[in-house]
Amino acid sequence: TVTLGGNRTMAAPTNMRVGTYILHVIQDGVGGRTISWDPTTSKFKWPAGVAPTLTTTANRRDMFSFVSDGTNMYGSMLPDVR
């Protein structure tokens, strides 16, 4: 779980293992924060090759799930989970 206090870049994961990962991303009380997903190595893979857009409303939560094959993280998002 991470509460965003500013715009962030998710670095390429290291030491990945085969499995499932869950990430809760919460906007702080200001909102409007963004995440970019390590554009240099492209370890994060998204449906149709397009990273999802975060819910930007203050104090709202998005949930990301990733399935790793040990090399890449194949992601999906549940937006604005309440």
N, C-alpha and C positions, 0 to 999 in steps of 0.2 A: 504494500500500500504506500502511495506517495501523495502528499498534498502539494500541489504546485504553488510556489510563491513567485514564479516568473516563468518565462518561456524556457523550455528545456530541450536538449538533444539527448536521445537515448543512444548511448554508445553501443558498439557491436558487443554482443555477449561473448564471454570467454568461458572456456571449460564447459561448454554445453554438453548435456547428457540427453539421451533419448528420453522423452517424457512430455508431460503437460505442465505448463506454467500459467499462473493466473496473476494479473496485475490490476489493482484497483487504482484509478487515477482520480483524484478529487481536486476540484478547483478551490482555491482559497476564497476568503470572503470578498475579494475584489473581482475574481473571475477574469475571463478573457485570455487566459493562458493557453499556450500551444505546446505541442511536442513535435519534434522532427525525429525521424527514425533512421539513424546512422546512414546517411546517403553514400558514404565512402566505400563500404564493403557490401552493402545490400544483403545483409544477413536476415533482415526482416522481410518476409514475403507476405503480400496481401492479395485478396481476391481481385482479379483483373489488373493486378499490379498497381493498385491505387490505395495509398494509406488512408485510413478513415480520418474524419475531422472530429476533434473533441467537442463535447458540449461545453460551451463557454460561460454558461450561467454560473454566478457565484455559488459556491458550496455544493455543486452538483457532482455526481460520480459517474464515470464511465468504467466499464469492466472489459479488460482485454484477456483473451485466452490465446495461448500459443502452444502449438505442437512442434516439438523439436525432433529432427532426425539425427541430431548430433552435429550437424553442420549449419542448418538454417532454422529460423523460427517462423512457422507458418501461422499467421495471426488472424484473428477475427475480433470484432468489438460489439459489445452490448452498450448502446448509448443511453445516457440519462437514466441510470438505474435508481429507482427510489423505493 
